[in-house]
Amino acid sequence: MLMLAELLVEDPKNMDDACLITDCLKDGIAVFVRLPYDEENAIRIFDFLRGAVLGIEGRFDRLDRMIYLFTPKDIRVSDLRGRCGKAEE
C-alpha cells in the first residue's frame, strides 16, 4: 500500500506557533518552516524546534538562511543523486 506523506508550510511568529509545529511533527507530518526576520525570536523558535525534532529522532535540513525543513523519522530526505541513481562520473 502506498503511503502519502504530508508537508505543511508554516511561518511561526511565536512560541505558540512553534508548539503547534511540534505537534505536527509528533503526528508524523513534515513541516517547511520560514523563520521570522526578528533574529531573537527566530533563534528561540529554531532552538525549540531543533530540540523537538531530535527528541522524536527526526531531522532538520537548512534550505536557506531562515528556511528549514523539519521531518519526523519516518520521512526520508535525499537529493536527486541519492534518490535517482549515482552521480555521473
N, C-alpha and C positions, 0 to 999 in steps of 0.2 A: 504494500500500500504506500502510495506517495504522500509524504507529509509536507505541507506547505509551511514555510517559515513566515513569521510576521515581523515587519520592521516599522517602527514608529519614528517620526521625526519630531524632535522637541527642542524648544528654546526656553530652557529653565530660567526663571527670573529670580528665584529664591529657594530656600531650603525645602519649603513645602513641595515645590515642583520636583526637586531632587528626590524627595521621598517617594513621590508618585512614580518616577522613573525606576527607582529601586524595586518597587512593587512589580512593575512590568518585567524587569529582569528576572525576578524570582519566579514569575509566571512563565518564563521561557521565551520572552519577547525581546528581540534585539532593538536597540534604541540608538538612533543617529542624533547626536547632541551638538547643538550650536550654542556654545557658552556665551554669556553676556559680555559686553565690552568693558564693563566695570571690573577691573582686574582683581580687586579684593574679593568681590562676590564670586567671580569666575573660579578663583583658586579654591575657595571654600566648597563650591559645588563640585568641582573636579575631584578634590581630595575625598569628598564624601562618596561620590560615585565610584571612584577607583577602589576604595576600601570595600564598598558593597559588592562590586563585580568580582574582586579577588576572593571575597568571603563565600561566594557561590561557585567558585572555581571557574569563573568566566574569564573574559579577556577584554582588553580595550586596545584600539588602534587609533593613532593620531592621523587624521586625514588632511588637516590644515592647521593653522595656528590656533584657532579657537573651535575646531570641529573634530569630534571624536565619534567613533563607533564603539558602543559597549554591547557585548554579546554574552549570553549565558553559555555554559559549557557545551550544550547540545548543538550549537551552531558553529560550523567551521567557516573560517575566513581564509581565503587564499588569493594569490594573484593569478593572473591569466596563465602564466607559465606553469605555476604549481598545479593548476586545475586542469589544463588542457594539453599537457604534454611537456616535453623537455624544451629548454631554450635552444635556439638554433646555434649550432657550433660553427 
